């Protein structure tokens, strides 16, 4: 996949469900990401995000921690970035492993697992037509349908729609932690859940690729346990949602030399964490995706470029001169410990 060139974005994305992903608390710093359009399938430049856990889905995603990933001016998350705390880098890098990691990120842009017949947003019926019926188990935000002979599991939500495509095939478990960080740079977020460590890399504005390793802080395994392509929007339960969607209130949109948009968030859902802040352009332009941890890191370290910042709850979207006069929307993605998402989108905003 293409690395970010120019625009800088920081991300600390929320949980990946069902494989034990919740998050609370942050440390370290996140990786920036930008895409040329808000279509995940056709980005001109992007940055990656890490993983999930276990060979079979786990329903407990309630007590994990999140560590924010390293930032980079190029958006690759690799140049001069410190490693997330609690994860010493494993030795063992292979060309095949690095290439496979990159191939998964490329497939993830389309919500698909590498060499899989069906991806996120499709229905499990389509998988059953290809592979027959799988083994069902309740976990996280829905039901997981597992196909042991293929080393694949699908997270299924409302309307039998797939929101997670996961693999623990032998080729995946041969990938090392060093392969992942060599290919993608430091993770945008690191989560700990159910004695696993998850490296999360946002893959465009719609998907997350999650690389899961056995072991918690200080005991993270050196090889991948499984990888997921996770689609937060697929976990939204409009029928069961009992709280309003979060809203963006613009408090300052200065012109002249002030290239930033200041805003506050209202109706933040109780019991949910803010995973992502996104700028989605109305037309051509850079899509910006930052995690909450990255927004905190950006503010603390004065990161330049197209980035979100969070200074003690005061949010700001900083943009470059080339963005002035363009329009778009801010999207907020919140996730519960179980992995269900609540999403809020602003009205159209013109950058001055």
ABEGO torsion letter per residue (X at the ends): XBBBBGBBBBBBBBBAEGAGBBBBEBBEBBBBBBBABABAABBABBBBBBBBBEABBBABAAABBBBBBBBBAAGAGABGBBBBBGBBBBBGBBAAAAAAAAAAAAAAAAGBBBGBABBBGBBAAAAAAAAEBBBBBBBEABBBBBBAAAGBBBBBBBGGBBABBBBABAAAAABBAAAAAAAAEBBABBBBBGGBBBBBBBBEAABBBBBBBBEBBGABBABBABBBBBBAAAABBAAABABBBBBBBBABBBBEABBBBBBBBBGBBBGBBBABBBBBBABBEBBBBBBAAAAAAAAAAGBBEBBBBBBGGBBBBBBBAAABGBBBBBBBBBBBAAGBBBBBBBBBBBBX
